[in-house]
């Protein structure tokens, strides 16, 4: 069952709202990773172990679907629009896609080190430092990335996309999760 943050969650009929809901989950799991980074050099409690497993699983399995939702469904439709607001929004998309690539590499490092920790029960000092550094970089990337998408790109897309385009995006998003 998906994690629901706050009092409301969007359905697939509101794809940009659903993408924003995903951002709340990303922030929640990043918060878990930040808390874990402070203790990952010590033996993990069962609670910490469970939190680490959940965060790693989310970023390994669910987060790539979110990126695909943006890069394969939303961004291409915005690129096709001949509209000044769409062109302005697209200026940020290249940067957002580059950040996706940077985040992918950092997530791979966090996953590798997190799995090492789960296997061994803790990380050696150098690995713990690298885990914390990678998590810190992810938090930094996502903070501005999410702000731009939630406050600029998604509202513009909500205004610009037709009902049929939103429905098509929603269908693609749902298909990725089947």
Phi, psi and omega in degrees: 000135182291151176285129178251124181256131178080186186281335183229154173225149181274157176259177179295344178288347177237076189299322180289327175294321178294320176298321178294321175301321177300325178298324178295321178293318177302313180298320180297312182288329173296320177300319176299314180297322178298315179297319180293326181300330181287341185235004189291348176276355179252162176301135183280137170285168177299321179296315179294319178299315180296319179296319179295313178302317181295316181294316179298317179297317179300309184288337178277321188256314187270317184301321177299330177292322177298314178299318178296322177304318180286308189282333182257339184245307185281303186302315180300323179292321177294323179298328183282347185281138175258075184217136182301321180293322178294317179298319179296317179297322183292340177298330179276339186296321179300316178296318180297319178295321176296321178294325175302317180295317178298316180296321179303314181295319179292320177298322178297320179292315178298317180297314180300311181290322178297319177294322176301317180296316179298324180289316185268340182097341176194175178245149172294163186306314182294317179294321178297320178297315180295321176301309180299321179294315180296318178297317178300319178294320177298315179301317180297314179298309186294327183304307181283323180302311180294319179302313181298314181293313184291323186264338184240300189291310183295318176298320177297315179298320179299324178282325189272326184285139176285167178300321181290325177293319177297319179296320179295317178299315180301317179297320178294319179297315180297320180297325179294337185259004178275000000 
